Amino acid sequence: MNTNFGDHIPEAIFDEFAMEMLCEEDCAFWEEHLLICDVCQDRLVEADEYIRVVRDAAAAIANPRSDEDVRKRRALAKPMMAATHAALLLAFAFGCQFMFLPR
């Protein structure tokens, strides 16, 4: 495995790690990093919370049981949409920043 990752887990690998999509060997490597890196530990807590909210919302949408579930689903949709919009705006802003850098 390439260990030239600077001080923290790279974003693409981090997303796969948080969603439990890495192979066992890669997962073990990054788990060792998480033992000593407070920043990546905090990122993982935030990612786990986001994943939980998305899964809860998906479950509520797939299996609405009552009016209460509909209210919960609507309440979950607002922060998810806000987070998604924020992520898209950041991606756009960083993408535009790199487009206009002198070459």
N, C-alpha and C positions, 0 to 999 in steps of 0.2 A: 504494500500500500504506500502511496505517496504521502510522506509526512511533511511536505512543504506547505503547511496551511497557516503559517503565521501563529498568532496567539490563540485563535479560536477556531471552532468547527466552521468550515465553509458553508454558506447558506444552502446550496443545493444538497449537500450531504446532510446538513442539519435537518432539513425538511423530511428527507427520507428516513433519517434516524427517528424523528419525532413520530412519524406515521408507521414505524416499525416495518420498514420496507428494505432495510439493509440486510445483507447476508450475515451469518453468525460471526464470521471472522472480522468483518468491518465493524459490526456492532460492538464487539468486544474491545476493539481498538479505541473507538470513540468513548465508550464507557469509562475507560481508563483516564482519558482526558477530562471527562466530566467530574471525576473524583477530585481533581485539583483546580478546576476552573470555575470560579464563582459566577463569572459573566455568562458562560454557557449554561450553567445550572439555572440561572435566572431566565435565560432564553427558553430553556426547556419547560420550565414551569408555565411561562406565558403560552408557549405552543401547545402544551397539554391542555390548558384551560380553553384555548381557542378550539382545539380539536373536539373537546368534550361538548362545547356549546354547539358546534356544527353537527355533531352526531346526535345530540339531544333534539335539535331542531329537525333533522332529517327523520328521526324516529317519530316525532310528533306529526310531521307532515304525512308520513307513510301510514300511520295508524292513529288518526284522530279518534278519540274515544268519547269526548264530551265537549261542551262549551268551554270548560276550564282548559282543556288541551288546546283549543283554538286560541284562547287568550294567551296561554304560555307561548304558543308558536309565534303569535304576532309580537309578543314582548321580546322573544329571542331574535326575531328577524331584524329589528331595528339596530341592535349593536353589531350584528353580523354584516348588515349592509354598510354601516359606518366603517367598520374595520376593512371591508373589501374596498370601499371607495378610497379610504386612506392609503391602502397598499397600492392601488392603481395610480393614485396621484403621485405617490413617492416614486414608483417605477417610471412614470412618465417624466417627472421632474429630473430624475437622475439620467434617464435616457436623453432628454433634451440637452442637459448639461454637457454630456459627452459629444453630442452632435456639433456643438458650437465651439468646442475647444480648438485652438490653433493647432495645425498639424505641422 
